[in-house]
Amino acid sequence: MRDYQKLDVWKKAHLFTLQVYKEILPVMPIEEKFALTQQIRRATYSIPLNIVEGSGKNTDKDFTSYLDNALGSAKEVEYAFI
C-alpha cells in the first residue's frame, strides 16, 4: 500500500479539484447547472478519488489501472472545458 498523500500526482489532482470548485464551477452558465456542471464536478473529483483508491491496492498492476481511470477522468474534464 502507498501513502497517497505523499504522491505528487495526488497532490496536483487535489489542487486541481479545489481550483475547479473555486474558480470554474461558480462561473458556469446557469443553463448548465444541472448538466455539464454536474458532469465536470463528478469527473473532477474522480481524478484524486481514483488515485486514492488505487493507492490502497497491493499490486503495481492494480494501482496502474486506477491511475489509468484517473487519466480518463482528466481527459473527460479537459473535453468538458472545450
PDB file with SEQRES, HELIX, SHEET and CRYST1 records, atoms N, CA, C and O in Angstrom:
SEQRES   1 A   82  MET ARG ASP TYR GLN LYS LEU ASP VAL TRP LYS LYS ALA          
SEQRES   2 A   82  HIS LEU PHE THR LEU GLN VAL TYR LYS GLU ILE LEU PRO          
SEQRES   3 A   82  VAL MET PRO ILE GLU GLU LYS PHE ALA LEU THR GLN GLN          
SEQRES   4 A   82  ILE ARG ARG ALA THR TYR SER ILE PRO LEU ASN ILE VAL          
SEQRES   5 A   82  GLU GLY SER GLY LYS ASN THR ASP LYS ASP PHE THR SER          
SEQRES   6 A   82  TYR LEU ASP ASN ALA LEU GLY SER ALA LYS GLU VAL GLU          
SEQRES   7 A   82  TYR ALA PHE ILE                                              
HELIX    1 AA1 TYR A    4  LYS A    6  5                                   3    
HELIX    2 AA2 ASP A    8  GLN A   19  1                                  12    
HELIX    3 AA3 VAL A   20  ILE A   24  3                                   5    
HELIX    4 AA4 LEU A   25  VAL A   27  5                                   3    
HELIX    5 AA5 ILE A   30  GLU A   32  5                                   3    
HELIX    6 AA6 LEU A   36  SER A   55  1                                  20    
HELIX    7 AA7 ASP A   60  PHE A   81  1                                  22    
CRYST1    1.000    1.000    1.000  90.00  90.00  90.00 P 1           1          
ATOM      1  N   MET A   1       0.837  -1.185   0.000  1.00  0.00           N  
ATOM      2  CA  MET A   1       0.000   0.000   0.000  1.00  0.00           C  
ATOM      3  C   MET A   1       0.878   1.242   0.000  1.00  0.00           C  
ATOM      4  O   MET A   1       1.990   1.254   0.527  1.00  0.00           O  
ATOM      5  N   ARG A   2       0.333   2.281  -0.610  1.00  0.00           N  
ATOM      6  CA  ARG A   2       1.060   3.535  -0.717  1.00  0.00           C  
ATOM      7  C   ARG A   2       0.345   4.616   0.092  1.00  0.00           C  
ATOM      8  O   ARG A   2      -0.872   4.566   0.270  1.00  0.00           O  
ATOM      9  N   ASP A   3       1.097   5.576   0.569  1.00  0.00           N  
ATOM     10  CA  ASP A   3       0.504   6.733   1.236  1.00  0.00           C  
ATOM     11  C   ASP A   3       0.189   7.763   0.153  1.00  0.00           C  
ATOM     12  O   ASP A   3       1.078   8.479  -0.307  1.00  0.00           O  
ATOM     13  N   TYR A   4      -1.083   7.834  -0.253  1.00  0.00           N  
ATOM     14  CA  TYR A   4      -1.461   8.691  -1.383  1.00  0.00           C  
ATOM     15  C   TYR A   4      -1.134  10.153  -1.134  1.00  0.00           C  
ATOM     16  O   TYR A   4      -0.888  10.894  -2.086  1.00  0.00           O  
ATOM     17  N   GLN A   5      -1.125  10.587   0.120  1.00  0.00           N  
ATOM     18  CA  GLN A   5      -0.855  11.995   0.402  1.00  0.00           C  
ATOM     19  C   GLN A   5       0.588  12.380   0.115  1.00  0.00           C  
ATOM     20  O   GLN A   5       0.916  13.566   0.076  1.00  0.00           O  
ATOM     21  N   LYS A   6       1.442  11.403  -0.084  1.00  0.00           N  
ATOM     22  CA  LYS A   6       2.836  11.675  -0.429  1.00  0.00           C  
ATOM     23  C   LYS A   6       3.067  11.647  -1.936  1.00  0.00           C  
ATOM     24  O   LYS A   6       4.158  11.979  -2.398  1.00  0.00           O  
ATOM     25  N   LEU A   7       2.060  11.258  -2.702  1.00  0.00           N  
ATOM     26  CA  LEU A   7       2.200  11.161  -4.153  1.00  0.00           C  
ATOM     27  C   LEU A   7       1.987  12.532  -4.802  1.00  0.00           C  
ATOM     28  O   LEU A   7       0.967  13.183  -4.575  1.00  0.00           O  
ATOM     29  N   ASP A   8       2.950  12.959  -5.603  1.00  0.00           N  
ATOM     30  CA  ASP A   8       2.833  14.252  -6.287  1.00  0.00           C  
ATOM     31  C   ASP A   8       1.599  14.300  -7.187  1.00  0.00           C  
ATOM     32  O   ASP A   8       0.943  15.335  -7.292  1.00  0.00           O  
ATOM     33  N   VAL A   9       1.291  13.190  -7.826  1.00  0.00           N  
ATOM     34  CA  VAL A   9       0.131  13.160  -8.726  1.00  0.00           C  
ATOM     35  C   VAL A   9      -1.161  13.397  -7.943  1.00  0.00           C  
ATOM     36  O   VAL A   9      -2.067  14.067  -8.437  1.00  0.00           O  
ATOM     37  N   TRP A  10      -1.253  12.857  -6.736  1.00  0.00           N  
ATOM     38  CA  TRP A  10      -2.446  13.093  -5.921  1.00  0.00           C  
ATOM     39  C   TRP A  10      -2.498  14.559  -5.473  1.00  0.00           C  
ATOM     40  O   TRP A  10      -3.559  15.182  -5.509  1.00  0.00           O  
ATOM     41  N   LYS A  11      -1.363  15.102  -5.056  1.00  0.00           N  
ATOM     42  CA  LYS A  11      -1.322  16.500  -4.624  1.00  0.00           C  
ATOM     43  C   LYS A  11      -1.804  17.424  -5.738  1.00  0.00           C  
ATOM     44  O   LYS A  11      -2.584  18.344  -5.493  1.00  0.00           O  
ATOM     45  N   LYS A  12      -1.340  17.179  -6.955  1.00  0.00           N  
ATOM     46  CA  LYS A  12      -1.750  18.007  -8.090  1.00  0.00           C  
ATOM     47  C   LYS A  12      -3.231  17.813  -8.410  1.00  0.00           C  
ATOM     48  O   LYS A  12      -3.935  18.777  -8.710  1.00  0.00           O  
ATOM     49  N   ALA A  13      -3.699  16.577  -8.348  1.00  0.00           N  
ATOM     50  CA  ALA A  13      -5.113  16.306  -8.609  1.00  0.00           C  
ATOM     51  C   ALA A  13      -5.999  16.966  -7.554  1.00  0.00           C  
ATOM     52  O   ALA A  13      -7.067  17.491  -7.872  1.00  0.00           O  
ATOM     53  N   HIS A  14      -5.557  16.937  -6.313  1.00  0.00           N  
ATOM     54  CA  HIS A  14      -6.310  17.577  -5.236  1.00  0.00           C  
ATOM     55  C   HIS A  14      -6.386  19.091  -5.441  1.00  0.00           C  
ATOM     56  O   HIS A  14      -7.455  19.686  -5.310  1.00  0.00           O  
ATOM     57  N   LEU A  15      -5.265  19.700  -5.757  1.00  0.00           N  
ATOM     58  CA  LEU A  15      -5.250  21.149  -6.001  1.00  0.00           C  
ATOM     59  C   LEU A  15      -6.094  21.511  -7.219  1.00  0.00           C  
ATOM     60  O   LEU A  15      -6.778  22.534  -7.224  1.00  0.00           O  
ATOM     61  N   PHE A  16      -6.044  20.673  -8.245  1.00  0.00           N  
ATOM     62  CA  PHE A  16      -6.862  20.904  -9.435  1.00  0.00           C  
ATOM     63  C   PHE A  16      -8.350  20.867  -9.074  1.00  0.00           C  
ATOM     64  O   PHE A  16      -9.123  21.718  -9.515  1.00  0.00           O  
ATOM     65  N   THR A  17      -8.738  19.888  -8.281  1.00  0.00           N  
ATOM     66  CA  THR A  17     -10.137  19.772  -7.857  1.00  0.00           C  
ATOM     67  C   THR A  17     -10.569  21.016  -7.087  1.00  0.00           C  
ATOM     68  O   THR A  17     -11.641  21.564  -7.342  1.00  0.00           O  
ATOM     69  N   LEU A  18      -9.753  21.457  -6.161  1.00  0.00           N  
ATOM     70  CA  LEU A  18     -10.080  22.667  -5.397  1.00  0.00           C  
ATOM     71  C   LEU A  18     -10.202  23.874  -6.316  1.00  0.00           C  
ATOM     72  O   LEU A  18     -11.104  24.694  -6.145  1.00  0.00           O  
ATOM     73  N   GLN A  19      -9.305  23.988  -7.285  1.00  0.00           N  
ATOM     74  CA  GLN A  19      -9.335  25.106  -8.220  1.00  0.00           C  
ATOM     75  C   GLN A  19     -10.603  25.089  -9.071  1.00  0.00           C  
ATOM     76  O   GLN A  19     -11.234  26.126  -9.271  1.00  0.00           O  
ATOM     77  N   VAL A  20     -10.970  23.925  -9.563  1.00  0.00           N  
ATOM     78  CA  VAL A  20     -12.191  23.811 -10.376  1.00  0.00           C  
ATOM     79  C   VAL A  20     -13.403  24.220  -9.553  1.00  0.00           C  
ATOM     80  O   VAL A  20     -14.252  24.973 -10.030  1.00  0.00           O  
ATOM     81  N   TYR A  21     -13.491  23.734  -8.331  1.00  0.00           N  
ATOM     82  CA  TYR A  21     -14.633  24.075  -7.476  1.00  0.00           C  
ATOM     83  C   TYR A  21     -14.672  25.566  -7.148  1.00  0.00           C  
ATOM     84  O   TYR A  21     -15.748  26.156  -7.054  1.00  0.00           O  
ATOM     85  N   LYS A  22     -13.507  26.167  -6.976  1.00  0.00           N  
ATOM     86  CA  LYS A  22     -13.449  27.577  -6.577  1.00  0.00           C  
ATOM     87  C   LYS A  22     -13.581  28.542  -7.750  1.00  0.00           C  
ATOM     88  O   LYS A  22     -14.247  29.570  -7.633  1.00  0.00           O  
ATOM     89  N   GLU A  23     -12.948  28.218  -8.890  1.00  0.00           N  
ATOM     90  CA  GLU A  23     -12.844  29.186  -9.971  1.00  0.00           C  
ATOM     91  C   GLU A  23     -13.689  28.883 -11.204  1.00  0.00           C  
ATOM     92  O   GLU A  23     -14.113  29.808 -11.898  1.00  0.00           O  
ATOM     93  N   ILE A  24     -13.939  27.625 -11.486  1.00  0.00           N  
ATOM     94  CA  ILE A  24     -14.632  27.265 -12.724  1.00  0.00           C  
ATOM     95  C   ILE A  24     -16.131  27.065 -12.505  1.00  0.00           C  
ATOM     96  O   ILE A  24     -16.950  27.690 -13.179  1.00  0.00           O  
ATOM     97  N   LEU A  25     -16.481  26.207 -11.576  1.00  0.00           N  
ATOM     98  CA  LEU A  25     -17.896  25.880 -11.387  1.00  0.00           C  
ATOM     99  C   LEU A  25     -18.773  27.092 -11.042  1.00  0.00           C  
ATOM    100  O   LEU A  25     -19.904  27.172 -11.522  1.00  0.00           O  
ATOM    101  N   PRO A  26     -18.285  28.034 -10.226  1.00  0.00           N  
ATOM    102  CA  PRO A  26     -19.142  29.188  -9.909  1.00  0.00           C  
ATOM    103  C   PRO A  26     -19.470  30.082 -11.107  1.00  0.00           C  
ATOM    104  O   PRO A  26     -20.459  30.814 -11.069  1.00  0.00           O  
ATOM    105  N   VAL A  27     -18.672  30.037 -12.153  1.00  0.00           N  
ATOM    106  CA  VAL A  27     -18.919  30.916 -13.302  1.00  0.00           C  
ATOM    107  C   VAL A  27     -19.552  30.183 -14.484  1.00  0.00           C  
ATOM    108  O   VAL A  27     -19.685  30.744 -15.571  1.00  0.00           O  
ATOM    109  N   MET A  28     -19.935  28.939 -14.263  1.00  0.00           N  
ATOM    110  CA  MET A  28     -20.594  28.196 -15.339  1.00  0.00           C  
ATOM    111  C   MET A  28     -21.963  28.812 -15.610  1.00  0.00           C  
ATOM    112  O   MET A  28     -22.616  29.301 -14.688  1.00  0.00           O  
ATOM    113  N   PRO A  29     -22.396  28.791 -16.852  1.00  0.00           N  
ATOM    114  CA  PRO A  29     -23.720  29.339 -17.188  1.00  0.00           C  
ATOM    115  C   PRO A  29     -24.821  28.619 -16.418  1.00  0.00           C  
ATOM    116  O   PRO A  29     -24.747  27.411 -16.193  1.00  0.00           O  
ATOM    117  N   ILE A  30     -25.827  29.362 -16.023  1.00  0.00           N  
ATOM    118  CA  ILE A  30     -26.920  28.808 -15.231  1.00  0.00           C  
ATOM    119  C   ILE A  30     -27.628  27.674 -15.961  1.00  0.00           C  
ATOM    120  O   ILE A  30     -28.106  26.735 -15.324  1.00  0.00           O  
ATOM    121  N   GLU A  31     -27.702  27.746 -17.284  1.00  0.00           N  
ATOM    122  CA  GLU A  31     -28.390  26.690 -18.033  1.00  0.00           C  
ATOM    123  C   GLU A  31     -27.620  25.364 -18.005  1.00  0.00           C  
ATOM    124  O   GLU A  31     -28.165  24.321 -18.366  1.00  0.00           O  
ATOM    125  N   GLU A  32     -26.364  25.407 -17.578  1.00  0.00           N  
ATOM    126  CA  GLU A  32     -25.558  24.188 -17.465  1.00  0.00           C  
ATOM    127  C   GLU A  32     -25.469  23.670 -16.036  1.00  0.00           C  
ATOM    128  O   GLU A  32     -24.755  22.705 -15.765  1.00  0.00           O  
ATOM    129  N   LYS A  33     -26.196  24.313 -15.121  1.00  0.00           N  
ATOM    130  CA  LYS A  33     -26.072  23.974 -13.707  1.00  0.00           C  
ATOM    131  C   LYS A  33     -26.345  22.500 -13.422  1.00  0.00           C  
ATOM    132  O   LYS A  33     -25.669  21.899 -12.587  1.00  0.00           O  
ATOM    133  N   PHE A  34     -27.314  21.917 -14.096  1.00  0.00           N  
ATOM    134  CA  PHE A  34     -27.673  20.536 -13.789  1.00  0.00           C  
ATOM    135  C   PHE A  34     -27.228  19.555 -14.851  1.00  0.00           C  
ATOM    136  O   PHE A  34     -27.642  18.396 -14.827  1.00  0.00           O  
ATOM    137  N   ALA A  35     -26.410  19.979 -15.768  1.00  0.00           N  
ATOM    138  CA  ALA A  35     -25.933  19.075 -16.816  1.00  0.00           C  
ATOM    139  C   ALA A  35     -24.407  19.084 -16.832  1.00  0.00           C  
ATOM    140  O   ALA A  35     -23.771  18.284 -16.146  1.00  0.00           O  
ATOM    141  N   LEU A  36     -23.831  19.975 -17.601  1.00  0.00           N  
ATOM    142  CA  LEU A  36     -22.384  19.995 -17.763  1.00  0.00           C  
ATOM    143  C   LEU A  36     -21.666  20.272 -16.441  1.00  0.00           C  
ATOM    144  O   LEU A  36     -20.632  19.665 -16.164  1.00  0.00           O  
ATOM    145  N   THR A  37     -22.191  21.166 -15.635  1.00  0.00           N  
ATOM    146  CA  THR A  37     -21.561  21.482 -14.350  1.00  0.00           C  
ATOM    147  C   THR A  37     -21.478  20.243 -13.462  1.00  0.00           C  
ATOM    148  O   THR A  37     -20.447  19.986 -12.840  1.00  0.00           O  
ATOM    149  N   GLN A  38     -22.558  19.486 -13.407  1.00  0.00           N  
ATOM    150  CA  GLN A  38     -22.554  18.265 -12.594  1.00  0.00           C  
ATOM    151  C   GLN A  38     -21.553  17.242 -13.138  1.00  0.00           C  
ATOM    152  O   GLN A  38     -20.866  16.566 -12.372  1.00  0.00           O  
ATOM    153  N   GLN A  39     -21.480  17.136 -14.453  1.00  0.00           N  
ATOM    154  CA  GLN A  39     -20.548  16.185 -15.064  1.00  0.00           C  
ATOM    155  C   GLN A  39     -19.106  16.594 -14.790  1.00  0.00           C  
ATOM    156  O   GLN A  39     -18.267  15.741 -14.500  1.00  0.00           O  
ATOM    157  N   ILE A  40     -18.813  17.879 -14.879  1.00  0.00           N  
ATOM    158  CA  ILE A  40     -17.457  18.368 -14.570  1.00  0.00           C  
ATOM    159  C   ILE A  40     -17.131  18.088 -13.110  1.00  0.00           C  
ATOM    160  O   ILE A  40     -16.026  17.651 -12.790  1.00  0.00           O  
ATOM    161  N   ARG A  41     -18.080  18.337 -12.234  1.00  0.00           N  
ATOM    162  CA  ARG A  41     -17.866  18.102 -10.806  1.00  0.00           C  
ATOM    163  C   ARG A  41     -17.510  16.629 -10.555  1.00  0.00           C  
ATOM    164  O   ARG A  41     -16.521  16.331  -9.885  1.00  0.00           O  
ATOM    165  N   ARG A  42     -18.313  15.725 -11.092  1.00  0.00           N  
ATOM    166  CA  ARG A  42     -18.078  14.291 -10.864  1.00  0.00           C  
ATOM    167  C   ARG A  42     -16.747  13.838 -11.468  1.00  0.00           C  
ATOM    168  O   ARG A  42     -15.995  13.103 -10.828  1.00  0.00           O  
ATOM    169  N   ALA A  43     -16.459  14.267 -12.680  1.00  0.00           N  
ATOM    170  CA  ALA A  43     -15.218  13.851 -13.335  1.00  0.00           C  
ATOM    171  C   ALA A  43     -14.005  14.432 -12.612  1.00  0.00           C  
ATOM    172  O   ALA A  43     -12.975  13.768 -12.491  1.00  0.00           O  
ATOM    173  N   THR A  44     -14.126  15.660 -12.136  1.00  0.00           N  
ATOM    174  CA  THR A  44     -13.001  16.307 -11.458  1.00  0.00           C  
ATOM    175  C   THR A  44     -12.637  15.591 -10.167  1.00  0.00           C  
ATOM    176  O   THR A  44     -11.464  15.293  -9.939  1.00  0.00           O  
ATOM    177  N   TYR A  45     -13.623  15.308  -9.317  1.00  0.00           N  
ATOM    178  CA  TYR A  45     -13.246  14.651  -8.064  1.00  0.00           C  
ATOM    179  C   TYR A  45     -12.967  13.167  -8.248  1.00  0.00           C  
ATOM    180  O   TYR A  45     -12.427  12.515  -7.354  1.00  0.00           O  
ATOM    181  N   SER A  46     -13.329  12.641  -9.394  1.00  0.00           N  
ATOM    182  CA  SER A  46     -12.986  11.253  -9.703  1.00  0.00           C  
ATOM    183  C   SER A  46     -11.483  11.083  -9.884  1.00  0.00           C  
ATOM    184  O   SER A  46     -10.951   9.998  -9.648  1.00  0.00           O  
ATOM    185  N   ILE A  47     -10.803  12.126 -10.292  1.00  0.00           N  
ATOM    186  CA  ILE A  47      -9.355  12.032 -10.525  1.00  0.00           C  
ATOM    187  C   ILE A  47      -8.619  11.682  -9.221  1.00  0.00           C  
ATOM    188  O   ILE A  47      -7.968  10.639  -9.162  1.00  0.00           O  
ATOM    189  N   PRO A  48      -8.704  12.521  -8.175  1.00  0.00           N  
ATOM    190  CA  PRO A  48      -7.992  12.149  -6.943  1.00  0.00           C  
ATOM    191  C   PRO A  48      -8.591  10.925  -6.259  1.00  0.00           C  
ATOM    192  O   PRO A  48      -7.869  10.174  -5.603  1.00  0.00           O  
ATOM    193  N   LEU A  49      -9.902  10.710  -6.401  1.00  0.00           N  
ATOM    194  CA  LEU A  49     -10.501   9.535  -5.772  1.00  0.00           C  
ATOM    195  C   LEU A  49      -9.950   8.235  -6.356  1.00  0.00           C  
ATOM    196  O   LEU A  49      -9.713   7.276  -5.622  1.00  0.00           O  
ATOM    197  N   ASN A  50      -9.748   8.201  -7.655  1.00  0.00           N  
ATOM    198  CA  ASN A  50      -9.165   7.007  -8.262  1.00  0.00           C  
ATOM    199  C   ASN A  50      -7.721   6.799  -7.809  1.00  0.00           C  
ATOM    200  O   ASN A  50      -7.292   5.664  -7.600  1.00  0.00           O  
ATOM    201  N   ILE A  51      -6.985   7.874  -7.658  1.00  0.00           N  
ATOM    202  CA  ILE A  51      -5.606   7.770  -7.178  1.00  0.00           C  
ATOM    203  C   ILE A  51      -5.591   7.213  -5.758  1.00  0.00           C  
ATOM    204  O   ILE A  51      -4.784   6.342  -5.431  1.00  0.00           O  
ATOM    205  N   VAL A  52      -6.490   7.724  -4.918  1.00  0.00           N  
ATOM    206  CA  VAL A  52      -6.576   7.251  -3.536  1.00  0.00           C  
ATOM    207  C   VAL A  52      -6.958   5.774  -3.497  1.00  0.00           C  
ATOM    208  O   VAL A  52      -6.332   4.986  -2.788  1.00  0.00           O  
ATOM    209  N   GLU A  53      -7.980   5.401  -4.256  1.00  0.00           N  
ATOM    210  CA  GLU A  53      -8.415   4.010  -4.258  1.00  0.00           C  
ATOM    211  C   GLU A  53      -7.309   3.089  -4.765  1.00  0.00           C  
ATOM    212  O   GLU A  53      -7.071   2.025  -4.192  1.00  0.00           O  
ATOM    213  N   GLY A  54      -6.646   3.490  -5.819  1.00  0.00           N  
ATOM    214  CA  GLY A  54      -5.563   2.685  -6.366  1.00  0.00           C  
ATOM    215  C   GLY A  54      -4.393   2.540  -5.417  1.00  0.00           C  
ATOM    216  O   GLY A  54      -3.720   1.509  -5.405  1.00  0.00           O  
ATOM    217  N   SER A  55      -4.149   3.565  -4.625  1.00  0.00           N  
ATOM    218  CA  SER A  55      -3.024   3.502  -3.684  1.00  0.00           C  
ATOM    219  C   SER A  55      -3.246   2.447  -2.612  1.00  0.00           C  
ATOM    220  O   SER A  55      -2.298   2.002  -1.965  1.00  0.00           O  
ATOM    221  N   GLY A  56      -4.491   2.051  -2.425  1.00  0.00           N  
ATOM    222  CA  GLY A  56      -4.790   1.021  -1.446  1.00  0.00           C  
ATOM    223  C   GLY A  56      -4.686  -0.390  -1.996  1.00  0.00           C  
ATOM    224  O   GLY A  56      -4.880  -1.356  -1.258  1.00  0.00           O  
ATOM    225  N   LYS A  57      -4.385  -0.521  -3.266  1.00  0.00           N  
ATOM    226  CA  LYS A  57      -4.249  -1.848  -3.878  1.00  0.00           C  
ATOM    227  C   LYS A  57      -2.849  -2.393  -3.643  1.00  0.00           C  
ATOM    228  O   LYS A  57      -1.902  -1.638  -3.422  1.00  0.00           O  
ATOM    229  N   ASN A  58      -2.734  -3.697  -3.692  1.00  0.00           N  
ATOM    230  CA  ASN A  58      -1.469  -4.342  -3.329  1.00  0.00           C  
ATOM    231  C   ASN A  58      -0.481  -4.511  -4.474  1.00  0.00           C  
ATOM    232  O   ASN A  58       0.715  -4.682  -4.236  1.00  0.00           O  
ATOM    233  N   THR A  59      -0.959  -4.466  -5.707  1.00  0.00           N  
ATOM    234  CA  THR A  59      -0.036  -4.696  -6.823  1.00  0.00           C  
ATOM    235  C   THR A  59       0.119  -3.428  -7.664  1.00  0.00           C  
ATOM    236  O   THR A  59      -0.778  -2.586  -7.724  1.00  0.00           O  
ATOM    237  N   ASP A  60       1.269  -3.318  -8.304  1.00  0.00           N  
ATOM    238  CA  ASP A  60       1.511  -2.195  -9.203  1.00  0.00           C  
ATOM    239  C   ASP A  60       0.529  -2.222 -10.375  1.00  0.00           C  
ATOM    240  O   ASP A  60       0.102  -1.174 -10.861  1.00  0.00           O  
ATOM    241  N   LYS A  61       0.179  -3.423 -10.821  1.00  0.00           N  
ATOM    242  CA  LYS A  61      -0.764  -3.554 -11.928  1.00  0.00           C  
ATOM    243  C   LYS A  61      -2.126  -2.967 -11.557  1.00  0.00           C  
ATOM    244  O   LYS A  61      -2.729  -2.249 -12.355  1.00  0.00           O  
ATOM    245  N   ASP A  62      -2.606  -3.265 -10.365  1.00  0.00           N  
ATOM    246  CA  ASP A  62      -3.885  -2.710  -9.912  1.00  0.00           C  
ATOM    247  C   ASP A  62      -3.796  -1.198  -9.750  1.00  0.00           C  
ATOM    248  O   ASP A  62      -4.699  -0.467 -10.156  1.00  0.00           O  
ATOM    249  N   PHE A  63      -2.704  -0.739  -9.157  1.00  0.00           N  
ATOM    250  CA  PHE A  63      -2.511   0.702  -8.971  1.00  0.00           C  
ATOM    251  C   PHE A  63      -2.498   1.414 -10.315  1.00  0.00           C  
ATOM    252  O   PHE A  63      -3.114   2.469 -10.468  1.00  0.00           O  
ATOM    253  N   THR A  64      -1.805   0.845 -11.282  1.00  0.00           N  
ATOM    254  CA  THR A  64      -1.732   1.427 -12.619  1.00  0.00           C  
ATOM    255  C   THR A  64      -3.108   1.517 -13.259  1.00  0.00           C  
ATOM    256  O   THR A  64      -3.412   2.487 -13.953  1.00  0.00           O  
ATOM    257  N   SER A  65      -3.925   0.524 -13.028  1.00  0.00           N  
ATOM    258  CA  SER A  65      -5.278   0.534 -13.579  1.00  0.00           C  
ATOM    259  C   SER A  65      -6.077   1.723 -13.045  1.00  0.00           C  
ATOM    260  O   SER A  65      -6.799   2.373 -13.800  1.00  0.00           O  
ATOM    261  N   TYR A  66      -5.952   2.007 -11.762  1.00  0.00           N  
ATOM    262  CA  TYR A  66      -6.661   3.146 -11.178  1.00  0.00           C  
ATOM    263  C   TYR A  66      -6.080   4.473 -11.660  1.00  0.00           C  
ATOM    264  O   TYR A  66      -6.810   5.447 -11.847  1.00  0.00           O  
ATOM    265  N   LEU A  67      -4.776   4.504 -11.859  1.00  0.00           N  
ATOM    266  CA  LEU A  67      -4.176   5.712 -12.436  1.00  0.00           C  
ATOM    267  C   LEU A  67      -4.691   5.940 -13.848  1.00  0.00           C  
ATOM    268  O   LEU A  67      -4.911   7.081 -14.256  1.00  0.00           O  
ATOM    269  N   ASP A  68      -4.881   4.874 -14.585  1.00  0.00           N  
ATOM    270  CA  ASP A  68      -5.438   4.960 -15.931  1.00  0.00           C  
ATOM    271  C   ASP A  68      -6.868   5.510 -15.888  1.00  0.00           C  
ATOM    272  O   ASP A  68      -7.249   6.321 -16.732  1.00  0.00           O  
ATOM    273  N   ASN A  69      -7.652   5.070 -14.907  1.00  0.00           N  
ATOM    274  CA  ASN A  69      -9.009   5.610 -14.738  1.00  0.00           C  
ATOM    275  C   ASN A  69      -8.962   7.099 -14.405  1.00  0.00           C  
ATOM    276  O   ASN A  69      -9.775   7.875 -14.906  1.00  0.00           O  
ATOM    277  N   ALA A  70      -8.013   7.496 -13.561  1.00  0.00           N  
ATOM    278  CA  ALA A  70      -7.858   8.913 -13.216  1.00  0.00           C  
ATOM    279  C   ALA A  70      -7.524   9.728 -14.457  1.00  0.00           C  
ATOM    280  O   ALA A  70      -8.044  10.829 -14.642  1.00  0.00           O  
ATOM    281  N   LEU A  71      -6.661   9.189 -15.301  1.00  0.00           N  
ATOM    282  CA  LEU A  71      -6.308   9.869 -16.543  1.00  0.00           C  
ATOM    283  C   LEU A  71      -7.531  10.021 -17.439  1.00  0.00           C  
ATOM    284  O   LEU A  71      -7.726  11.067 -18.057  1.00  0.00           O  
ATOM    285  N   GLY A  72      -8.349   8.982 -17.508  1.00  0.00           N  
ATOM    286  CA  GLY A  72      -9.576   9.064 -18.295  1.00  0.00           C  
ATOM    287  C   GLY A  72     -10.488  10.165 -17.794  1.00  0.00           C  
ATOM    288  O   GLY A  72     -11.083  10.889 -18.592  1.00  0.00           O  
ATOM    289  N   SER A  73     -10.605  10.301 -16.483  1.00  0.00           N  
ATOM    290  CA  SER A  73     -11.428  11.372 -15.913  1.00  0.00           C  
ATOM    291  C   SER A  73     -10.834  12.738 -16.223  1.00  0.00           C  
ATOM    292  O   SER A  73     -11.571  13.687 -16.488  1.00  0.00           O  
ATOM    293  N   ALA A  74      -9.517  12.846 -16.194  1.00  0.00           N  
ATOM    294  CA  ALA A  74      -8.860  14.119 -16.530  1.00  0.00           C  
ATOM    295  C   ALA A  74      -9.152  14.504 -17.976  1.00  0.00           C  
ATOM    296  O   ALA A  74      -9.388  15.675 -18.275  1.00  0.00           O  
ATOM    297  N   LYS A  75      -9.136  13.525 -18.868  1.00  0.00           N  
ATOM    298  CA  LYS A  75      -9.456  13.796 -20.273  1.00  0.00           C  
ATOM    299  C   LYS A  75     -10.920  14.205 -20.425  1.00  0.00           C  
ATOM    300  O   LYS A  75     -11.246  15.047 -21.262  1.00  0.00           O  
ATOM    301  N   GLU A  76     -11.791  13.621 -19.628  1.00  0.00           N  
ATOM    302  CA  GLU A  76     -13.205  13.987 -19.650  1.00  0.00           C  
ATOM    303  C   GLU A  76     -13.380  15.462 -19.248  1.00  0.00           C  
ATOM    304  O   GLU A  76     -14.122  16.204 -19.891  1.00  0.00           O  
ATOM    305  N   VAL A  77     -12.697  15.865 -18.194  1.00  0.00           N  
ATOM    306  CA  VAL A  77     -12.767  17.272 -17.759  1.00  0.00           C  
ATOM    307  C   VAL A  77     -12.192  18.173 -18.846  1.00  0.00           C  
ATOM    308  O   VAL A  77     -12.765  19.217 -19.156  1.00  0.00           O  
ATOM    309  N   GLU A  78     -11.075  17.778 -19.419  1.00  0.00           N  
ATOM    310  CA  GLU A  78     -10.462  18.559 -20.490  1.00  0.00           C  
ATOM    311  C   GLU A  78     -11.465  18.820 -21.618  1.00  0.00           C  
ATOM    312  O   GLU A  78     -11.616  19.952 -22.078  1.00  0.00           O  
ATOM    313  N   TYR A  79     -12.137  17.775 -22.048  1.00  0.00           N  
ATOM    314  CA  TYR A  79     -13.108  17.955 -23.131  1.00  0.00           C  
ATOM    315  C   TYR A  79     -14.284  18.840 -22.688  1.00  0.00           C  
ATOM    316  O   TYR A  79     -14.754  19.675 -23.461  1.00  0.00           O  
ATOM    317  N   ALA A  80     -14.749  18.665 -21.471  1.00  0.00           N  
ATOM    318  CA  ALA A  80     -15.860  19.483 -20.974  1.00  0.00           C  
ATOM    319  C   ALA A  80     -15.485  20.968 -20.978  1.00  0.00           C  
ATOM    320  O   ALA A  80     -16.334  21.825 -21.221  1.00  0.00           O  
ATOM    321  N   PHE A  81     -14.224  21.264 -20.712  1.00  0.00           N  
ATOM    322  CA  PHE A  81     -13.771  22.659 -20.731  1.00  0.00           C  
ATOM    323  C   PHE A  81     -13.744  23.218 -22.151  1.00  0.00           C  
ATOM    324  O   PHE A  81     -13.935  24.417 -22.355  1.00  0.00           O  
ATOM    325  N   ILE A  82     -13.509  22.351 -23.125  1.00  0.00           N  
ATOM    326  CA  ILE A  82     -13.503  22.803 -24.528  1.00  0.00           C  
ATOM    327  C   ILE A  82     -14.900  23.217 -24.915  1.00  0.00           C  
ATOM    328  O   ILE A  82     -15.128  23.631 -26.052  1.00  0.00           O  
TER     329      ILE A  82                                                      
END                                                                             
